[in-house]
Amino acid sequence: MFFKNIYEPGLAQASYIVGCQATGDALVIDPRRDIDVYLEVAEQENLKITHITETHIHADFLSGSRELAAATGAEMLLSDEGGEEWEYQFKHTGLKDGDVFKVGNLKIEVVHTPGHTPEHISFLLTDTAASTKPIMFFTGDFVFVGDIGRPDLLEKAAGIKGTQEKGARDMFQSLKKFKALPDYVQVWPAHGAGSACGKALGAVPSSTVGYEKIVNWAMGIEDEEEFVKALLDGQPEPPKYFAMMKKLNKVGPEILGGVPQPARLTIPQFEDAIKSGKTVVDTRNKISFAGGHIPNSINIQDNSAFSTWAGWILSYENPFVLIAPDHRVEELTKELIRIGLDNVVGYLNDIDKWSNLGHELETMNQITVADLKDKLASGEVDVLDVRGYSEYDAAHIPGAKNIHAGYIKDNLDKISKEKPLVVHCASGDRSSIAASVLLCKGYSNVINLTGGFTGWKQEGNKTVRSEEDAVLV
């Protein structure tokens, strides 16, 4: 048997290739949309991808199942559980609880595990050439290392009312199936630390059933009401693009036939793009952006969170251009198509070309922690905390208002353009995004806090909890 875990850190997403080396057949579980990695592994291992499957209709990334099937001719086996509303709307072989299919000598049993979503299934694998006992359980967004899948996404992200409590109760029942498995069975989930599909995912890539019974918080709660309350409490804000992912993964993502190659724009072409209203996404680091950037550009840094923040901020309808060096464009494009942002139309590889032709650059005002403390004492500034609510609730600067950075554009009516506004997050990444969005919207009063809330705390300044200072907007 061949096995490989393929992990994409930007979305904290895991997919898997398992193959029968005796027959050369292989299965891919939960593939991402840029499929070259699966084709390369299969070629290196002398395997043929004959089967493709998914644990559920994903919300956090765009599935590569159709893309991979088009490239390989493999059969797509997808869930037909959860009722008509949760059926994939493109051709596939349906899977139900208790179904079994073979990939060479590998036997895969389908286990319906609703909770995260109604149609969610998991896969119990037995290598029949070695044993009659199962060895691996691919749990998708059902059981993670140290956590379980959140049941509130359908309601919070997709707007399907009344689903989160039912999902939590379904999860409680599904966990009984998990606990009944042998302790030695390996657990391979679809996500790791950093994913928004749970609230406390571990950084270790895999686990066992026995280990999760010992350390996973959800396994120790036997009372259903207590479990439902604990599961729904404290879940992070779901990124806005999750609703679009649900829709596209259900109807079937467009088949690209390869990773798109955005054109490197000349200065006249770039000028035309700006004049036509295309969004400019500056992927440079926050310090470079603050020092000088093209007016009305948005700073989404080229780091591990690029995909997620692009999904929060960018429109799926409107085309955009990137500012990025040549050697990073292919990887950035992959990160964009993984969440269905296919509308990048080109890039500028050097901002100096722009400024050297006489175009003025805009700067982002900065303030130190010491200066903020003085100005707060005299009432000269307002403070906007753009961290998540749970972070704000735990501790924040006295008097600070809270709007998550991803919701800035939806809450402009709550933000004044008059008084100087100090924007901050934990260390400056999210506040640079939020501040750049505000600058685009005409907020010339924006000031970014150097060092963020971390710097504020490190200098021993006062913090409060939300019940002590409730100014949440």
N, C-alpha and C positions, 0 to 999 in steps of 0.2 A: 504494500500500500504506500502511495505517495501522499504527502500532506504539506501544504504551505499556507501560512497565515500572511495575507497581504494587507498591511496597515497604512492608512492615509492619515497623517497626523493633523492636517488642517481641519478636517471634520471629525477627527478621532473615530474613524470608520474602519471596520475590519471586514474583509471578504476572504473567501477561502477557496483553494483548489484541492480537491481530494481525487486521487486516481488509483485505478487498479493497474499495477505494473504488469500483471500477467496478460491482460487483454489490451492495455493501452488506452482504455476509456477513462474519461475524467469528467468530474462535476465541478461547476463553479457556483458558489453560494453567495448571494448578495453582491453581485459585481457592481463596480462603479462605472461611470460612463466612458472614461478614457480607458479603453480595453487593451491597449498594447501590452500592458504588464502580464495579462493572462495568456495572451498569444505567445509572448516570449518564454514564459515559464513552460507552457505546454510543448513548445518546440525544443527547448533545452532538455526536457525530460522524456522526449519521444512519446508524448501523450496526445490524444485527440479529444478535444472538448466535445462531448456528446450530449451532455445534460447541463441545464442552467436552472437554478431555482432561487427563490427569494423567501424570506421569512414573513414578509408583510409588505403592504403598500407604504413605502418609506416617506417620511416627511422632511428629513434633514439632508437628503442628497438625491440627485436624479439617477435612477437606476440605469445600469448598462446592459440589462438583460436583452432588450431588443437589439441593441447595437452588437452585442456579442453573438446573438443568434444569427443575425444577418451576415456576420463575418465567418461563422463556422458551420452553419446549418444545424446547430445543436437544438435539441428539443427543450422548450421552456415548460417547466412544471411549476405551476403557481397555485396559490391557495384559492379554493372555491368555498371556503368557510365564511361565516359571518353574515350570510344572507345576500340578497340581490344587490343591496346598496353598496356592498364592499367587494364586488366582483371586478376583476380586471376586464377592461373593455377592448381587449385585443386578443388575437388567437393564441391559445395556450392549452396545455394539458392540465386539467383541474386536479387538485389534491384535496383529500378529505382526511379527517382524523382516522388513524388506523391504516391508511394506505401504505403500501410498501412498494418501492421500486429498486431496481438493481442497476449498478454501474460496474460492469464487470463482476468481480467477486464481492463487491461492497454492497451491503444491504442497508437501505435507508428507510426508516419507519417515520411516518408523518404523525406528529402529535399536535393537536389543536390546543394552543395556549393563549386564549384571549385575555385581554386586560389592557395592554398597551394599545391595541386596536382589536376590533372584533374578529378580523380575519386572520390574526397572527397564528403562524404555525412554527414549530421547531422540528429539528431533524435528529433522530437517534441513529447513529451509525454503528454497524457491526462489520468487521472485517472477517467474512465467513471463511476465508482461507486460513485464518489464524485461530479463530475461536467462534463459539456460538453465542458469546456474551457481548453486549454492546460496549463500546469503548469511548465514544465521543457523542456529545450532545451540543448541537449548534442552536443556540438559544435566541439569536437575533436580538430584539429589544425586550425580551421576556425577563431573563435573569442576566445581570451583569456581574462583574467581580465586585462584591460588596454592596450591591444595590439591585434594584429591579426597575423595569420600565415604567415610565410615568403614564397614567391613564387620562391626563387632562389635556393632552395636545389637541385632540379632536375638537374640544370645546373652546379652548383658548386660542388656538392657531387657526383652525378651520371653521370656527363659528358654529359647530354642530352642538346645539344646546342639549343639556341633560345627559351627556355621555360620560362625564368624568366619574361620577359616583358609581354608575353601573360598571364602568371599566375597572374601578378599584375593587368592586365585589367580584367581578370576573377574575381579576388577578389573584384574589384570595383563594378562589377555587383552583385556578391553574397551578398555584404553588403546591397544592396537594399532590399533583402529578409529579412535580419536580422532586419533592421530598421522598416519593416512593421509589425513585431510581437508586441503584446501587451507589454507595459512597465513592467507589473508585472511578466512576464515569467522569471523563474530562468535560469541562464546560468551556465552550468557545462562543463568546458573545459577539454582537455586531458593533459594539462601541466600547471605548475606553475613556479614561479621564479627559475631561474637556468637552465631552458631548453634552448637548442640551436635552438629550433624551432621558435623563435621570438627574438626580440632584447630588449624588455622592459616589460617582463611579470610581473604581480603583484603577491605578496605573498599571497593575500587573495584567498582561494580556489574556491570561486564561486561569482557570481554577478547576476544582472538582466539586461534585455534588456534596461530598462530605465536608469539604472546607467551607462551602457556602452555608451549610447547615450550622456551622460553628460561628462564623464571623458576619454573615449577612444580616443586617438589622431586621429585614423583613421576615426572616425564617423563624424568629423567636416570638412573634406575636400570634397568639392562638385565638384571640377574641376578634371577630370580624369587624365590629364597630370601631374598636381601637385601631385595627389595621387600616381601615378606610381613612380614618382621621390622620393617622401618621403618614400615609402614602400621599395624601393630597396636600399636606402642610409643607410649606417651604419650597415648592417647586420653582425653579428659575423662570424668568420670562422667556417664552418661546420665540425664536426669531421670526420676523414677519414673513419671510419667504417660505416657511413651512407649509402654509396653506397652498401656495403655488406648487410645491413639490408633490403634495398629496394629489392634486388635480392632474398634474402631468404624468405622474407614475401610474395613476389609475387608467387614464385614456391611452397612455403609451407615448413615451418621449420620441421626438423626431430622431430618425436615424441619420447621423452625420456622415458616416463613412470615413471617419478619421478626425483628428484634431484640427480645427480651423487654424489658418495662418493669417492673423491680422497684418495689414500692410503697414510698413513704416512710412509715415506721412512726411511730405516736404512741409516747409513752413507755410507756403501758400495753401496747401491742402489742410493743414492744421487750422489756419485762420478761417478757412471756409467752414470747417467743422464747428468752430466756435460761433461763427456768425449764424449758422443754421440752427443753433440752439442745442447742440449735442453736449452732454455732460462730460466734463473733464475730470478724470480720476487720477490723482497724483499719488503714485505708490511709493514715493520716497519716504525716508524716515521723518518722524514728527519734527525733529530739530531743523532739518533742511527745509521742510515745508514752512515752518514758522519764520525762518530767515528770509524767505522769498519764494512766492508761488504765483502762478497765473491767477488773476482775479476770477472768482466764482468757481474755482476748482475745489474738489473734495479730497481730503486726505484719508485714503484707506491704505495703510502701510503694507508693504510686501513682507508679511511675517506669517506666523502659523495661523493667525486668525483672519487672514485676508478673505477667504471664501465666506465665512460667516458674516463678516461686516459688509461685504459686497451685497450679500443677500438681504441684510437689514436695510441698506441705504439705497441701492440702485433699483431702477424701474425695469420691469420685464418688457415693457412696451417701447421705451425710448432708447435709441442707440447711444453709445458713449465711446470715448477715446481714452486711452491710457497714457500716462507719462511713466516710462519705465525703460531701463537699458535693454539693448538688443538681446542679451543673453538670458534675460528673465521673462521675456514675452511668452515663450512657449509654455513654461510652467504656470504662469499666471493665467493663460488661456485655459489650460487644463483645469485649474482651480475654479474658474468661472463656469465652464460647461458642466462641472460636477454638480452645480446647483441650477443648471438650466439657463444661465446668463450667456446666451449665444450672440448677443447684440453688440459686441465690441467690434468697431469698424476700422480701427487702426490705432497707431500709437506714435508718440513723439519720444525719441530716444535721448534727447539732451535739452534740458530747459535753458541752458546757456545760449543755444542757437536762437531761442526766442528773445531773450533779454538783450543779446548783442545786436539785434536789429532795431533796438530802440523801444521795445515794448516794456512798459513798467511792470514790475513785480509788486505784489501785495505782501505785506508782512502780517504776522499774527502777534498781537501784543501779549506780553508775558508779565507775570507778577510772582514775586517770591513769597514764601510762607511768612517771613517777617513783615513784609510790606502789607500782606493781606491782613495780618493780625492788627496792625495799626489802623488800616482803613475800615475794618469791621468795627473797631472800637469807636470810631468817629461817625459810623453810619454812612460812609461814602460809597460803599459798594453793596450789591446783592451777590449771593453765591448760589450757583446752580450745580448740584451734584448729579452727575449723569451715570452713576453706577446703578446696578440692579437694586430693587427695593430691599431684598434681604440684606445686602451689604449696608445700605442706608439705615435700615432698621436697627442693625447691630450697633452702629456708631457712625456719627456724622458731625460736621462742623455746626455749631449752634446757629440756628436761623437759616440754614441752607435749605433750599427747595430741591425736590427730587423729581427728575424726569429721566428715565432710562435713555441712553444715547440713541438707541434704535427708534425711539418714539418722538424724537425732537421735532421732526417735520409735521407730526400730527398734533403738536401742542404749541404751535407758535403763538396762538392767541393768549397763552398764559405767560409769555415771556416779554418783558418790556424792552423797548429800544432806547429808553431814556437814560436810566441810571447805569453806570458802569457795572458790567456783569462778569463775575469771575466764574469760569467753568472749570470743573475738575472731575477726575475719576480717581482711581487708586494711584496710578503712576504717570498718566499722561497720554496713553494711547487712545482710549475711548474719548477723552475730552478733546483731543485734536480732531477726531472725526466730528464730534458734535459742534465744536467751535467753527470748523470749516463749513459745516452745513448752515450754521447761523450767519456766517459772513456772506454766504451765497444768497441768503434771504434778506440781506440788507441790514444786518445787525452790526453796525460799526462800533458798538459799545462792548464788544466781546474781548475778554482777557483770559488767557489760559494760565492755570496755576502750575508753576514749575514744581515738580516733585509730587504733585497731587496730594491726595489724602494721606498717603504713606508718609510724605514729607511733613505734613501737618502734625501727625501723631509723633513722629520721631523727634520733633522739636519740643515735645511735651505740652502741646496745646490742648485745651479742653475739647472733649467730644461728648456727645449726648446720644441717647437712644431715642427712637421716634416717639415713644409715649411721653418723653420728657419735653419734646420740642416738635410737635406734630404740625409740620408745614408741607406735607406731601401734596403735590399737585397732580 
